[in-house]
């Protein structure tokens, strides 16, 4: 599956390099310094393409775009992988409810997602992989789990025994009671007869009437949700990736199960850090496709909203915080965009060096975009108030805005 085109990225000023990145790991509940051994390995769970892209999605992918950029600004290459769950129950249910072909629905919404990511300046993954095209990888991984005695049948379906991973539960840190309480709400089936453990998860769903399926050594069927990501990550990134990322609603069961499946095969930690973005609400509830309370990036773009203002609105909130989208977010970011453009148009401005350092340090410290924006905003205010002590200061500020925050404001007259 193709990703989207990569934007041009400005170079940091000569001699400038960002600090090494530290991020908050959900598993350890603390900051972890991530100095990659070779290219940084980043896996972020992608969309189920039946209604893309709302602000919750956008906030998550912009957050991990900050991580991608922070690593690059610290001098590291990055191998970024993202999946697309282009066959799963929610997609099939939406297609059936609306009378659409599920393949056409998935393709249309995936293309819309690409357009939204391009507009928001998100760097594309090196490998953008659909669940359907990953079926051979899934089958191979399930076979490896079978060899280790970690798989059993329920009727004709195949399940993973969570007991096969001694570290099961370490990603979320939840008690068994907490897991059981939420498992059924997030795609699990704790009450299915025949399971050895209520928390065991589906690896391969045998063929059902009127359901898509694929022939394999496991029989005709399709993948379970969690193993899709395990298989794709292991194939493209190898064992022990640097970061497994996604929204905080994926901590359990998705990231817990994906990690345990990989660990049961490899006997090594799946990831060095599990990093999660907060939830974005709207009108008093978490923004979600199931609730239908969506603010879509594509709708705002169609209304003529500058995508840079949308990105600035997202960056104004720390990526780990839960927050609620309001029209004031957009109004504020549009005003911020005007102020920045006015300040950057000045031939001289306030000193840039301390601002560049502060932006890079903020983003290397758990991706603190609000702190970085505050530093740039203070520079813009001082410049517009008459501090023109550094000729060409705008060039350095413009570069760090682009390279670190993903907000591209070309020089006057430039493309």
N, C-alpha and C positions, 0 to 999 in steps of 0.2 A: 504494500500500500504506500502511495506517495504521501509525503508530508507537505508542508507549504514552503514557499521560498524564503530564504534567509535575508533579513534586512542588512544593509551595510551598517557597520558599527564603527564609530569614531575611535581612534587611538587615544589612549590617555596621554597627557603631556609628557614630554621627554623626561626620562629618569624616574617616573612615578610608577610604583607598583603597590597594589592593595595588600593589606595584611592577610595572613592565612584565615580561613573561614572557620567560625564557630557557630554551630546551630543547636537548637534545643531538641534533644532526643526524647520522644514520648516514652520510650522504654526505660530510660534511666532518670527521666524528669530533671535533666540538667544539661548544661552546655557541653558539647563535644567538639573538639578541634578536629577538622577534617583536612589532613594533608594527604592527598592521594599518592598512591604508589603507582606512578604512570598516570594515564588519563583518569580523571575522576569518573566514577560510574554512577549514573543517576537514572533511576527508574521512577516514573510518575504514572500512576494509574489514569487512564484516559476515560473518555465519555462512553456511555451507552447511547448511540446516536438516534434518539427519537424525538429530541426537542432541544437543540443547542442554540446558543450558548448563553446561559443566564449569568447573573453577576457572581453567584457562588462559584460556578465554573471558572469564570474569568479571574476572580480573586485567587483561586488556587494556582492556575497556570501562570499568572503574573508573578506570584510568590516564588515559584520554582524557577522562573526566568531570572529572578534576582539572584538566586543561588548559582545558576549557570553562569551568569555574568560575573558574580563575585569570584568564583573559581578562576575564570578566564583572566580577570584583572589581577589575580594573585599569581599569574604565570602558568596556570595549568591548562592542559587540554581537557575537554569534557566529552564523554560518550553518553549521550542522553537517549533514553529509550522510552517510548510511550505506546500504550496499546489502544485499540478501539474495540470495545465489546460489541461487535457487529452481529452477534447472534446471542440472544438471551431472552428470558421470559418477558421482562418489561417491554423490550422492543417488539416482540411477537404479539404481545397483548395490545400494544398501541396500534400496530398495523391492522390487527383483526378488528379492533373497535372502530377504526376510521375507514376500513375497507381498502387499505393500501397494500401493495406488495411490500413485504418486509425488506427485501433487498433494495428496492428503490427508495424506501423510506430511509434506510441506513445510509445509502450513498448520498442522498440529498442532504441529510443533516450533517454528515461528515464533511461534505464540501462547504456547507455553511460554517462549520467550526473552523475549517482551514481559513476561510475568508476573515472570520473574526480574529483569529490569532495573528494573521498577517496585519490586520488593521491595528491591533494593539501592540505590535512590535515585539511579539514573543518569538524568541529564537526557536527554530524547528528542531525536533528530535533527529538524531542521526538514523534511527530506526523507528518507523511508525508502522505498527504491526496490528493487523486485524485478527480477531479471534478465529475467523474462518480460515485465513491463510496459515494460522499457527496450529491448526489441528494436528499435522504430523508431529510437531514439537510436543504437543500435549500428550499424544499417544505414546511417544517415546518416553516421556517422563512418567506416565502412569505405569508403563512396563517396568521401568527402573524401580518404582515403588513396589510393584508386585514382586520383583525379585528379592526385595528386602522384607517381604511379608507384611507390608503396611496397608494392603488393600483387601477388601472383602466385598462379596456381592450382597445386595438386597434386591430380591427378585432378579432382574437383569441389569440393574444399575450397579455402579461400582463406587465404594466409599473409602475415604481415607481415615485411618485410625489415628486420632490425635495423640493417643498414648504412645505412638511410635516415635514421637519427638519429645525427649526429656525436657526440652526448654519450652514446650507449649505453655502459653500464658504469659511469657516474659515480655512480649511486645506491648500488650495492653496493661499488664499488671492487675488484671481484674480477677476477682474471685470466681469460682465456678458458678455461684448463685447469680452474680452479675452477668456472666456470659449467657446462662440459660434464660435470663429475663429478656435479653435483647436479641438472642440468636434468631428466633422465629420472625422477628420484625424486620430483620435485615437479610432475608433470603434463605435462612436455615430451615431445617425441618426436624426440630428436636423430638417431636412426638411420633416420628415414622416407626411403625413396627418393624422389627428385624435388625435394627441398628444395635451395634455393640455398646455404643456410648451415644447419648443424646446429642453430644457436640460433634460427633464425626460428620465430616462434610462430603458432599457429592463431588466425585471426580469425573464420572462419565455417565450421562443420562442415556439410557437405551432408547431406541427409536420409539416414538409415539405416533399414533394416527394424526395426520394433518400437521405434523411438526417437521421442520427440516432436520435431516440427519445425514451422516456421512459414513461410508463403509470404512472399517478399520479392523486391525487384529483384535480389537476389543469388542467387535460386533458393531452393527450399525447404531449410530447415536451422535451425540454432540457433547462438547466439554462442559464441565461445571465451571462456575465463575472463578473461583480462587486459583485453580490450577492453571488457568489461562495465563495469568500474570507470572506465576512461578516459572512456567516453561519458557515464556518469552524472555524474561529477565536472565535466566540461567543460560539460555542459548546465546544471547547477544552480549552479555556482560560477564558471564562466568560466575564463580562462587564468591561470596562475600563482597557484595557491591557496597559502595560508599553510602548511598542514601536511597531508601525506599520512601517515596513521597505520595501525598494525596491529601484529601480533606480529612478532618478529624472524625467524620462519620465512618471512615474506612479502618480505623484502628482495630475494631473488632466488628464482625469476624474476618473481614477480608484480608487485612495485613497480617493478622495473627495466623490465619490458615495458610496463606501463601508462604509465609516464612517457614512454618512447620513442615509443609510439604517439601520445600527445597532442602531443609535441614535433615529431614528423614532420608533423603537421597544422598546428600553430600557429607553429612556429619560435621558440617561447619556452619557458623552463623551466616544467615542469609544476608544481613546488612550490618554495617557499622553504626548506622543511625536511622531511626524512623522519625520522619519529620512530617508534621501535619498542620495544615492551614485551618483556621477557624471557619465557622459557619456564618454565612451572610443571611440575614433575615429581611423580611419585607412585610409590613402591616402586621407585625406582632408574631410572626411565625418564621421558622427556617424556610428560606427560599428553596423550593424543590419542585421537580416536575410532577411528582405525585400529587402535590397540593395545588399545583397550577398557579401559584402566586409568584410569577416570574417577571423579572425585568430583563429583557433580552438585549444583548450587545447589538445584534443585527437590527432590532427595532430602533434603538437610539441612533445607530448609524444612518438608517433610512430617514430618520427625522432631521438629519444634517448635523448631528453632534460630532464634534471633532474627537476621533478616537484617542488622541493624546489627553483630552480632558477626562475621558473615561478611565484611562490608565492612572492619571493623577488622582482621581477620586479613590481608586483602589489602593494606591500607594499611601494615601493619607491615613490608612488604618494598618496597624501592625499585623503581619500575616497570621499570627497565632490567635488574634483576638476574634471573638464573636461580635458581630455588629449588625446594625440594621440599615439597609439602603434607604435613603430619602432623597427627595429632589434637591435638598440643600447640599448634599454631597456633590452633586453635579454642578450646581450653581457656584459653589466654592471653588471647585477645581477649574471651572471655566475662567473665573476671576484670577486664579493662580497662574493659569496659562498666559493670560494677557500681561500680567505683571512681569513674568519671566521674559516674555518676548520683548517687552518695552526695555527692560534692563539690558538684555543681551544685544539690543540694537545700538547701545552706546559704544562709541569708539574707545572709551576707557571706563574703568569701573573700580570698585573696591578691590583690595588685594584678594587674589584667587587661591593662592597656595594653601592657606589654612582651611578654606572651604573644601577644596579637593580632598585634602587629607581627612577632614571630618566626614565627608560623604562616604569615602571608601572604608573608613573605620566603622562607621555606623552599619554599613551593609555587611561587613565582615563579622559583625557582632549580632548574630541571629537576625540578619536581614532586616535591620531596623530602618525601614524606608521613611517613617514619619520623622525620625531624627535627621535623616539625610535631607528630606524636603525642608525641614526647618532651617538647616544651615544654608541651603540655596536661597530660601526665601529671605533670610536675613541679609545675605549678600545683595539680592535684588533690591531690597529696601534701602540699604546703604547707598547703593549705586544711584538709585532714583532720587535719593535725598541729596546727591551732589558729591559723593566720594568718587572721584575720578582719578585716583592716585596711581592706578596701574593701567597703562595703555595696553589694549588688547586682552584685558582680563576676561572678556566674554568668551574668547576662544577656549580657554581652559575650562570655564564653567560649562560651556556648551558641550565640550568633549566628555566631561564626567557625567553630565545629565544623560547623554546618549549611552555611553559605555556601561555605566553602573545602574542607572535607573530606567533605561530604555525609553527615554523621552527625547525625541529628536526635534531640535529647533534649529534649522539651518540658518546660516548667516544671511543677512539681507542680500537679496540678489542671487543666492545659491539655490540649487534645485532641492 
